[in-house]
């Protein structure tokens, strides 16, 4: 496994790979790898001749007051995990190389970035401009045949797919299922912040989404969302948002048709912001007829 530190080195590598009949898979990460990342790396390894993992804590997607300076980092550990997962190249540039002096360009996706995590009451739309800008730069630098992301960041996945389609990137965007701890908590690098007590309470997030799915089968979408939110609040967690949206457009869902419904939640658990979601398939759910 080779570590690549600069965009120029990455461009040289990609030019070399283009001269060979090989497929390239990219797994973008901010490091502090866990089993969720490993699932992406394994899929990339199964489907491609060459696997590139980016390792870059992107400063432009953190808003003022967020945890950029304290975000968990352990490059030595991450490189060992990457090598064990069959990664061929790790692209680990410095922020000054990605955003050199005079850098002034943003890539923004309108509409999809103004709800949920992008709303003014949440992280704000600037967060996603940071995400789409760095992903666009990674896709340009690596030029992969496929790039792999997790369903836990469902809005991010939707936004990146839209960006890749609108800007005609040749890369196929693959979204893989959320990987969970045995008790249901979605794996996240930020879980490392949780105290044992907060970690136990955080399991209520996934339980509230399961409650939403269960109630939807009986009483419809409005009652389901209300029940899920109440379940979370009874655990002492007030959600930042708990909403039902259609996954392709992120428009508010009414649950009337057979289109899948994304129920997404963000919540602060003792100072740690966590997100999760569930995809409800009405066509596979038995609902009680209205009385």
N, C-alpha and C positions, 0 to 999 in steps of 0.2 A: 504494500500500500504506500502511496506517495502523497505527501502533503504539499499543496500548491498555495502560495501565499499572496500572489499578486494577480490582478486581472490580465496583465501581459502574459504571464506564464499560462494562465487558463486559456487564453486565446491561442497560444502556440500549441497547447495540448489538443485543443479541439480541431485545429487545422491538421494536425498529425492524424487524429482519429478519422477525420473526413476522408483521408486518403485510403482508409481501410473499410472493408465491408462489414462494419460492426454497428450494432444498435447501442445507444447510450441512454441510461436512466438516471434521473436526478432526484435526490431526496433533499429538499431544503430543510435545514434545522437551525435553531438557535442554541443547540447544544444541551448539555445536562440530559443526556439521552436516557430514555426509559423504554419499556417494552412496546409502547405505542410507536416510537421511532423504529424499533427493531422490526415491527411488522411491515413497515414501509420499506425498510432496507431489504428484507427477505423477498418481498414481492418484486422489487426492482431487480434483485439478483436473479430471480426466476425468469424474468421476462426480457433481460437485456444481456448483451455481451460485456458491457462496461458499466460500472456503477460509480457515479459521482455523488458524494454527500457534501453539501455546503454546511459550514459551521461558522455562523455569523450572527451575533447579537445586534440586530438592526436598530440603531438609535432613533431613526426617523419615525418608527411606529410607536414609540413611547411618548406620551404627552407629559407636560410639566407636572412634577410631583409623583410620577409613577416610578416603578422599581428598576430603572435602567442600571443604576449604580450597584444595586444589590441583587440583580437577577443572577440565579445560581450558575456558576461557571466551573468547569473542571475539564480542561482540554485534554490532559493526559488520560483521564478516564474515558472521555468521549472517543479519543483516537483508538484506544484499546477495544472498545465496544465495536466501533466501526470496522476495524480490521477483523474482529471475530465474526462479524456479519457479512463478510465478503466484499466490503467496499474496496474499489480499486484506487480511487483518488478522493482526497478530502480537500475541498476548496475552502480555505480559512483566511480570507483577507482581513486587513485592518480597516477600521472605519475611514481613515484618511485616504485609503486607496479606493474604496468604493465611492466616497463622496469627497473628491479632492478639492483643494482651494478653488473657489469660483463656481463650484457645482450649483446649478440653479434650476434643475428640471424635475418635474413631478409627473407621475402617471396616475390619473384619477378615473374612477368609474363612478358615474353619477347615478343617483337613485338608489341603487342597491346598498350604498355606503351611508345612507342617511337615516337608517332605522336600526333597531336593536343596538349592537355595540357602537354603531356610528351616529346614534342620536345625540342631540345636544345634552341630554341628561345622562348619557353614558360616557364613552371615551371620546366621542366627537368624530366627525368625518375625517379629520386629519390623520387619525390612526390608520385608516385603510389606504390613504394616499401613500403613507410610508410603506405599507405592505405591498401594494401593487407596484410601486416604484422599484423596490428591491427585488421583487420576483421578476419583474421585466428585465432588470439588469442581469439577474442570474440566468434567465432563459436566453438572453443575448450572449452571455459569456460562455455558457456551457452548450447551448444549442442541442438540448437533449431530444430524443425521440419521444420520451415520456417523462413526466414529473409527477411525484407522488405526494399526496396530502391526506390528512386524516379528517374524518367526518365530525370529530369533536368540535372543530372550528368550522361549523357548517356555513356560516355567513361568509367567512373568508374563502372557503372553497367555491361558493357561488360567485363571489366577486372575481376570483382569479380565473375561473372558467370564462366568465364574461369578458374579462380583459384579453385573455388569450384568443378568444374568438374574434373580438372586435379588431384587435391589432394583427390578426392573421399569423400568429405564431404557429410554426409547424409542429410544436410540441403537443402531444396528447396529454390532457390533464386527467389523472386517475385519482379518485377519492375512495379511500379504504375505510372500513368500519372502525368505530371508536374501540379502543382497547381499554378494558376496565380491570380494576382490582377485583379480588374475589368478592368483596362486599358491594361492588357496583360503582364505586367512585371512578370517574374517568381519569385515566392516567394523564398527568400534567407535570411539567417541570416545577410549576409553582406549588405542587403538593408538598414539596420539601419545606415550605414555610410553615406548614400547619403543626400546631402543638398536638399531642395525642388526643386531647379533649376536642379540639377543633376538627381534627381528622375524623373522629367518630361522628361528630355532628354533620360534617360535610356529606356523609352518606345519604342524608335526607334529600339531597339534590336529585340523585338518580331515583330514589324512592318516590319523590313527588312527580317525576315524569312518568314512572310506571303507573302511579295513581291516575294521572291524566289519561293515559291510554285505556286503563280499565274502565273509568267512568264514561269515556267517550263511547265505548261499546254499549253502554246502557242508556245514557242520557244525552248524548250529543256533545258538541264541541264547547259551547259556552259553559255548561255545567262542568265539563272535564277540566277546562282551564282554571275555573274557580276552585275546584277540588284540589288540583295540583298546587296552586298557590297557597291555599289554606294549609295543606300538608307541610309545606316548607315553613310557613310562618309558625306553625305549632312546634316546630323544631327550634324555634328561636332565630330563624334566618329570614330576613326581609329581602325579597328579590329586588335587584336593580330593574329587571324586567322579567316577565313570564308571559310569553306571547305565542300565538299560533299564526304561522305564516305559510304561504305556499313556497316550496323550496326553490323553484326555478326563478321566480320573480321577487320573492320576499314581500309580496302583497299580503295584507291581512287575510287570513283564511276564515271562511264561514262554515266549512264542513258540510256543505250541501251536496257536493258531487262526489266523484270517486277519485279525485286527485289526491295524491299523498299530501299529508299535512306535517310541517315541521313545527314542533313545539320546542322553543328555545328558552333557556333561562341563563341569567347571569346573577351572581350573588356574591356578596362579601362575607366571608366567614372569618371572623376575628382578624380582619385586616388583609386577608388574602382573597383576591378576586378570582372566582372560578366560573367557568361556563360549561354548559352541557346542553344536550338536545336529544329528542327522540323523533323518529319519523313514523307517523301513524299512517297505515295503509287502510283507508275505509273499505276498499274492495275485499280485504281479507278480514274485516272486523264485523262481527255480528252485532247489529244495533237493534235495540228494541223499537218497534213501531210506535209513533206518537199516539197517545190516547186521545 
